[in-house]
Amino acid sequence: MTNHYYTENPETPHDFEAWSFALRGKNFQFVTDSGVFSRNTVDYGSRVLIEHFSFEELPAGTLLDVGCGYGPIGLALAAAGNHPVELIDINQRAVDLAQGNARRNQITADIHQSNLYETLHQTEYAAIISNPPIRAGKQVVHEILTGAESRLKTGGTLTVVIQKKQGAPSAKKKMAETFGNVAIVSKDKGYYILKSVKE
C-alpha cells in the first residue's frame, strides 16, 4: 500500500521523465516520476477540468488545488488567471515535482504537503479545484467535497472532475447536499465536471 500515488512517501524507485504539454494556450514543460498519478501525460480528466474551469464571478483570493500531483491543474490555472494559487498533495514526491515544475515554467505558486485540508496557508479560498484520488476510496473523495464548503468565500466555487463509472453521480449528490446546489458543467468521454457555489 505504500506505493500508491495517494501515499505520503512512495517507495518505488525514481524514474524521471520530461515532456511538454499545452494547457489553455500555454506550452508547459513537466518533469514527472514513478509513484505519482498519470506520469506520462496530463490525464484526460484533468485536461477537461482545466478547459472548463471558469474564473468568471469568482471573488478575489486564492485558488486551492487539492491533490495536485505534479501540478498540471494548479499551474495551468495560475498561468491562465489573475488569482494566486495554492497546491497541496499528501504525496511528498508529487509536491517536490510540482515545485520543480512551477520553477520550470516560471510560475509563482504556494505548493506544499498536506493530507486533504489539514495544513492550509489560507482560511478561505476563491475556488477549490480537484481531480480527486478515486483509488483512495469514496470516503476520501467525499471528505474533499464536504470539507470545501467551509473553506470557500461567499461566491467561491468547488469544481471537480470525476468519471461517471467512478462515482460522479454520488459526488453530485454529496455536493448538492453540502452546498444546496450543483451543476454539471461538462460531460466528456464519461468525465463529469461538477461545480458548486458557496451561497
C-alpha positions in Angstrom: 0.0 0.0 0.0 3.0 2.3 0.3 3.4 2.8 -3.4 0.1 4.3 -4.4 0.1 7.9 -5.7 -2.0 8.9 -2.7 0.5 7.7 -0.1 2.8 10.1 1.7 6.1 8.7 0.6 6.0 6.3 -2.3 8.9 3.8 -2.1 9.1 3.0 -5.8 12.5 3.7 -7.4 12.7 7.1 -9.1 12.2 7.1 -12.8 12.1 10.7 -14.0 10.5 11.7 -17.3 10.4 15.1 -19.0 7.8 16.1 -21.6 5.8 19.1 -22.7 2.0 19.7 -22.9 -0.2 22.6 -24.0 -2.9 23.7 -21.5 -5.1 26.7 -22.0 -2.9 28.0 -24.8 0.4 27.7 -22.9 3.0 25.1 -23.5 4.2 23.6 -20.2 7.4 21.7 -19.5 6.8 18.9 -17.0 9.1 16.5 -15.2 7.3 13.5 -13.6 8.4 10.4 -11.7 7.2 7.0 -10.6 4.8 6.9 -7.7 2.7 9.9 -9.0 -0.7 9.9 -10.8 -0.6 9.9 -14.7 3.1 10.4 -15.0 3.3 10.0 -18.8 0.8 12.7 -19.9 -1.8 15.1 -18.4 -4.7 12.7 -17.8 -7.9 13.4 -19.8 -10.0 14.3 -16.7 -7.5 17.0 -15.7 -7.5 18.4 -19.2 -11.3 18.7 -19.2 -11.3 20.3 -15.8 -8.6 22.9 -16.8 -10.5 23.6 -20.0 -13.9 24.2 -18.4 -12.8 25.9 -15.1 -14.4 29.4 -15.0 -12.8 32.4 -13.4 -15.9 34.5 -14.0 -17.6 36.0 -11.0 -15.1 34.5 -8.6 -14.3 36.6 -5.5 -10.8 37.9 -5.0 -8.5 35.4 -3.4 -6.5 32.2 -3.8 -7.4 29.1 -5.7 -6.7 25.8 -4.0 -5.8 22.7 -6.0 -6.4 19.6 -3.7 -4.5 16.5 -4.7 -2.3 18.5 -7.1 0.0 15.7 -8.2 2.9 17.1 -10.2 0.9 20.3 -10.8 -0.8 20.4 -14.1 -4.2 21.8 -12.9 -2.9 24.3 -10.4 -0.1 25.6 -12.6 -2.3 25.9 -15.7 -4.9 27.9 -13.8 -2.1 30.0 -12.2 -0.9 30.9 -15.7 -4.4 31.5 -17.1 -5.8 33.7 -14.4 -5.1 36.5 -12.0 -5.5 34.6 -8.8 -2.8 33.3 -6.5 -2.8 29.5 -6.4 -2.0 27.1 -3.6 -1.4 23.4 -4.5 -1.5 20.6 -1.9 -1.0 16.8 -2.0 -0.3 14.1 0.6 2.4 12.7 -1.7 5.7 14.4 -0.9 7.2 13.2 -4.2 4.4 14.8 -6.1 4.8 18.0 -4.1 8.6 18.1 -5.0 7.8 17.6 -8.6 5.1 20.3 -8.6 7.5 22.8 -7.0 10.1 21.9 -9.7 7.5 22.3 -12.5 6.4 25.7 -11.2 10.0 26.9 -11.4 10.5 25.3 -14.8 7.5 27.2 -16.1 8.3 30.4 -14.3 5.0 30.3 -12.3 4.7 31.5 -8.7 2.6 29.2 -6.6 2.4 28.1 -3.0 3.0 24.3 -3.2 3.2 22.2 0.0 2.4 18.8 1.5 -1.0 18.4 3.2 -3.3 15.5 3.9 -6.6 16.9 2.5 -7.3 20.2 4.3 -5.1 19.6 7.3 -2.3 22.1 6.6 -3.6 25.1 4.6 -2.0 28.5 4.3 -5.3 30.5 3.9 -8.5 30.3 5.8 -10.8 31.0 2.9 -10.4 30.5 -0.9 -11.9 32.0 -4.0 -12.2 28.5 -5.6 -11.2 24.9 -4.8 -10.4 22.6 -7.6 -9.7 18.8 -7.5 -9.2 15.8 -9.7 -9.8 13.7 -6.6 -7.9 10.4 -5.9 -10.6 8.0 -6.7 -8.5 5.0 -5.8 -8.0 6.3 -2.2 -11.7 5.5 -1.7 -15.1 7.1 -1.6 -14.7 8.4 1.9 -11.6 10.4 0.9 -13.3 11.8 -2.2 -16.4 12.9 -0.1 -14.1 14.5 2.5 -12.7 16.7 -0.2 -16.3 17.6 -1.3 -17.8 18.3 2.1 -14.7 19.9 3.5 -14.6 22.5 0.7 -17.7 24.4 1.7 -16.4 25.9 5.0 -13.1 26.9 3.3 -14.7 28.9 0.5 -15.5 32.6 0.4 -19.1 33.5 -0.4 -19.4 33.2 -4.1 -16.5 30.8 -4.2 -16.7 27.6 -6.2 -15.8 24.0 -5.9 -15.0 22.4 -9.3 -14.1 18.7 -9.6 -13.8 16.1 -12.3 -15.0 12.5 -11.7 -15.8 9.7 -14.2 -19.4 8.6 -14.2 -18.3 5.0 -13.6 -16.1 6.1 -10.7 -18.7 7.9 -8.7 -19.8 11.1 -10.4 -23.5 10.5 -9.5 -22.8 10.1 -5.8 -20.4 13.0 -5.8 -23.0 15.1 -7.5 -25.5 14.2 -4.8 -23.0 14.9 -2.0 -22.2 18.3 -3.5 -25.9 19.2 -3.7 -26.4 18.1 -0.1 -23.3 20.2 1.1 -23.8 23.4 -0.9 -27.5 23.3 -1.8 -26.6 23.5 -5.5 -24.6 21.6 -8.1 -24.2 21.9 -11.8 -22.8 19.6 -14.5 -20.5 22.0 -16.3 -19.5 19.4 -18.9 -19.7 15.7 -19.8 -16.8 14.5 -22.0 -16.0 10.8 -22.6 -17.6 9.8 -19.3 -15.9 12.5 -17.3 -18.2 14.9 -15.4 -17.1 18.4 -14.4 -19.2 19.2 -11.3 -19.4 22.7 -9.8 -21.0 24.0 -6.7 -21.1 27.7 -5.5 -21.0 28.8 -1.9 -24.0 31.0 -1.4 
